[in-house]
């Protein structure tokens, strides 16, 4: 007994050490490597803290982006979009309102809003990161407990926890400041109690309560939980039906149903969200979409970058060939001794499987249930999600199944060595551990986790030059306005327009610029140069301008574009056919100097997601 307790205690210590090392890794990567944040990470704060204003940019899901020429903001609008104010702290009704007008349930945002309400007026990315770290610990504990049920091996369970937590997919899940870490935690929690229900002859009150609680919390975190929980519940009930555990099946299903129904009662907008289609989303062929998601799952577990080739088509062709070849062979040799023996072995095997499935003490079908759930979940995600909208970032929708996929692969390999001699089993364990360690080293050396984005930021922050200043902001894409919120939080008044040369030459917009010039006070010009020609390209254009103009006049006189870039001149003509000085940073600055009569001074440049902002201080002439 003492030996058993000592062994259990040592395994718990090993689990704690693994989790601690992974937490240290997450903190290091987040602190030292991540300095560019995805627009959805800004939305985490905006939807949590803005008072009944889901979007800071002129956008709605129903209408898309606004069509106005200019937009007017104050710095406080950006400041208190990401932060709470004394008037908006602990305003959970606002969080609920924002999420009803977004597409995600409110639980994660309510928690983040609570943290931000304690520190009113302050902003830190660590507020959301702490939530992820707190979710990571129970997630790994539940993964370990599930592994004990599925693999029936403490070693394989620890190996799953160690491997998954260091994979690209595991790391990216917990450094991405969204609700997916919490979703993964509740997914693991619900899975544990679902699989645990298979081994209980009579469901305990604790299991029933935890099923309902985890179903409620998961459904209040992300709608994808409902898809995952539906299939897990369906296949769990199916196996209980096979085992003729009708009462247990009814109680189990009712517990899940109660938790799910309570989530709908608490957040009725779920119904609208689940049937809503993003207006900009397209649709891929199902098998193409499934192929993309499958490759994404594999890439985030191994680090190997696979081209999205049409292997699904090859697999179907191979399957048809195998079936077409096998049927006549089986028919021709059906009476042979070998075939008769094979038929008998298959029949006896089916009987053995049926006997074991009917008795939970003989076989816990947790692994089969998980496998069927993962396949079904990915099929639905592939059907309803447009992969090309986010491409590699679409892995966010698979975070909930990545640890279970790793567990099944490790468990399947371990199954082959379960009944081998101790020496062989030990050797396989050592070799397998080394291979997984090598795979982790490989993937983390050749790739960065998705959502771990770093950029060299040697310049001073833009916010230093917008503080207490009026600003003119020329932005490439209004959807990226959110990503500049921290740059604009302390500004006075901000005039925003798109940085097209047609806008800059529009008299109506020029008149609005003039209202700022007429104040005769310094202002800051912010230029999003992400789509501009560089100064080197500007010089190249003017060196070749005469030849380019001649080529355009000769070949594009009838407004039909026929150049193919087969020569250097044609390549230059294609590149610069729409060149304009107002599509260069220096050209815009010169334009504003002439327009305002002010002198300009370069201040700094800062990169954010989908934009690169250069700041210039404009000073009026001395009187």
Beta strands, then each sheet from edge to edge (+ up, - down):
strand 1: 59-60
strand 2: 64-65
strand 3: 70-74
strand 4: 470-475
strand 5: 493-498
strand 6: 523-528
strand 7: 599-608
strand 8: 611-619
sheet 1: 1+ 2-
sheet 2: 3+ 5- 4- 6- 8+ 7-
end
